[in-house]
Amino acid sequence: MPHREGLEPLNTFGRYLKRRFGRKVRKVPVGLSGFTCPNIDGTVAKGGCTFCLNESFSPNLGKSSERITLNLQSRENPLLNKQLRELDEQFRGTSDFFRERYGIDRYLVYFQAFTNTYAPFETLKTLYDRALEYRGVVGLSIGTRSDSVTEETLEYLVELSRKHEIWIEYGIQSIYDETLERINRGHDALNVERAIRRAKELGLNVCGHLIFGLPGETKEMMLDSARAAYDWGVDSVKYHPLYVVKNTLLANEFRRGEFTPISFGEYLEVLGDALELKPPRVTVQRLTAGIDDDTLLAPEWCGWPKNRMMQGIRNELERRGIRL
């Protein structure tokens, strides 16, 4: 589709990577057995966030309930060996697809499912080092929670960043503590702010995740969260709508009529406003999210084909003078 003249191109993460490396770079998502979340295993809370069904976010990732507790420096550790095999297989499968289908041969390994710094340091070091050994890998992106990163891990990521493109991704979701409590997040907004500011003090690249449509939030509250993320210094952002899937606490609230999901029109409005508030230096990694299986309860539009959803977003952004 030809671009309309006079529209300002959105500073997407893909464009950033192409400027940085002179070629297209794609994220390769991986999810390994043994990883969990302190909000699931009872360390800070039980049950996870009210909207959380991790298998729904990435159906092939993170299904094991094994917890990493063994001496992971041991070559005889069966869980670590399993994780390394999974890492090899998942990277090979996805990178082969990108190379054969699109001719892309440079990658960021994206540790996506669950909390990917919530493990003994030697586990993390072993897995991160292995991922960086793969042919064509230029760096890592590590999804985690603000309450689950040690100073030792941060310092190691800084060491890696001297030679590689290293990103840490924090789930911000909202800056309102009453919202975080309602969704059973297990930490407050100050915890996220401190984590992001500390990562930036160390010179790390930070991506922040924001969810629009959380229970009880107004449009202005959602935009306050976006403003705060920008002010804290994030380098990139992912915007998500909140959707309801089966077998979650949020599904119970939805069925009782205690939660009304965000409409597509409302989402377009708050997304467009958040993008207009965004400093030009901040890249965008995601504009929406959805699910294409029968676990989705609401809103209906989160089950639309991706091209239909993106066309609606494209039209809204072009109306505002922005092109994808």
Secondary structure, 3 states (H helix, E strand, C coil): CCCCCCCEECCEHHHHHHHHHCCCCEEEEECCCCCCCCCCECCCCECCCCCCCHHHHCCCCCCCCCCCCCCCCCCCCHHHHHHHHHHHHHHHHHHHHHHHHHCCCCEEEEECCCCCCCCCHHHHHHHHHHHHHCCCEEEEEEEECCCCCCHHHHHHHHHHHCCCEEEEEEEEECCCHHHHHHCCCCCCHHHHHHHHHHHHHCCCEEEEEEEECCCCCCHHHHHHHHHHHHHHCCCEEEEEECCEECCCHHHHHHHCCCCCCCCHHHHHHHHHHHHHHCCCCCEEEECCCCCCCCCEEECHHHHCCHHHHHHHHHHHHHHCCEEC
